[in-house]
Amino acid sequence: MAEAASPITATSITPNAWLGWFMALLSTVASSVLSPVAKTAVGLGLDPAIVLAVRLVMAAGLLALTLLLTHAAQLRIDRRGLLICLGAGAAAGLGMWMYFRALTWMSSSVASMIFSLYPLAVLGLLALRGEKLTYRQAFRAGLGLMGVYLLIGVSGQANWLGVLLVFGAIMGFAILTAVIQWLLQGYDAMTVTLYTVAGMAIPNLIGWFAQGAAWREPGWLGWAAILVLALAVTYLGRVTQFVAIRHIGGGQMALLMPLEIFLAVVWAMIFLGEQLTGWQWAGGGLVLLSALLAVQRLRRVRLRQGYPNT
């Protein structure tokens, strides 16, 4: 990989709020199909490592092609930036695998709601670099944990191994976001997106080869799920998110996270026939409120990324 003399920063543009919010909504809708489509792939018996490896390699190739055709100079990144992107992406890629495995034991709607605690995990990691912990932090965390209990404890419908895997996924993506915040502020967001997505593929490719690189034909429905995950969730979701952040900022983009979770639950009910009890709706509401309060705090510490596409 060629090295740049200095980090590549974003090109100056004139913000367009209408375009920004349109792209933000498009990214939100595209990303919201992740859980129900992933649940479908898992239900077909497809190995998560294979699905994720194929999906991420395809998405990384499309992102690279997009940059080549639009801003070829942004393909360049120095060695330090490349290693950081690949390492942070690998942490998120492992978290992504955990999330897919969790869907083996729990519904996609409950998994989506629990994953929305991600902003709390980011705040916890940022505290390691001086972000002050306050009573409000404790209140937000308390709301979130109470919500998780109502989601999985009262009804007893969620498998605890699945819950632990979702929390592992949360930490993987929190590490990615914190690393971007700490170490990659001087790099172009689209460049960072490309190389972190490539990094996400690494642990899943390793996992696939560790299993002997066995290939099972996914069938037309399996290929449809993989293509939706690659083209809609990862590629379209990331590119539109990138454009939205350029126009309205990462903090505004992150405020749409509750809408994304709500849509994910709606899709799960419509296409997978999932249902939530009254206690689970109450728990989901507390989790989303906790996450929204955390996002409000993250806006004040210059969060660059919105809700992550798992």
Beta strands, then each sheet from edge to edge (+ up, - down):
end
